[in-house]
């Protein structure tokens, strides 16, 4: 049995999972939330929650929802416009999550974070304590970057990406066992466009991708996902990058099926 199969068989034993949902997974081209994949993912998260998994959702989509609500044709480039879109869109995004999780009889809570929350020891401890209490009470945290006030993240080269970097920081914050990054592709693709089933050495994977070109509703890309994975695996957390629009993707990942690209943690 190879290392990939052995590790996939261990995935169902993970207890605390951070699931990162990219903008384009749950949004139409206009930025309006796409309720079909959103409903499917919520149903899968709810089922895993009932099975006893501790799930934390890092969800993008607020800026895109704000772009659509304000009638803007493309993602703005100026910081004030981005912050405005985030403020308008965050409420709309959360209202959809609230409605869908309420139908599953699950309580959710919103957590908005910035770089400063991870750099300041007191704020770091407060964020950790809050989410630990939520998890113990069966509340699913819905986490997003606080774009409405965090202009340094929007302007910086080391942005939180399309929340990829944020998801990796949350992994370290709550000591998660597994990070699942949901994108619109089946995983890391090789030069022929075929899915790479697993990666042992991340430095080799970076040669397969190039940073995302400017434009579009999201600000991530496979490069930012691999950088997030690099942080997570160094913290001893396994990572799976998979397509969030595939049916039952989360259920299949947690069942140990050959889904997405598995990135082995550094502790193996």
Buried (B, 14 or more C-beta within 10 A) or exposed (E): EEEBBEBBEBBEEBEBBBBBBBBBBBBBEBBBBBBEBBBBBBBBBBBBBEEEBBBBBBBBBBBBBBBBBBEBEEBBEEBEBBBBBBBBBBEBBBEBBBEBBEEBEBEBBBBBBBBBBBEEEEBBEEBBEEBBEBBEEEBBBBBBBBBBEBBEBBEEEEBBBBBBBBBBBBBBBBEBBBBBBBBBBBBBBEEEEEBBBBBEEBEEBBEBBEEBEEEBBBBBBBBBBBBBBBBBBBBBBBBBBBBBBBEBBBBBBBEBEEBBBBBBBBEE
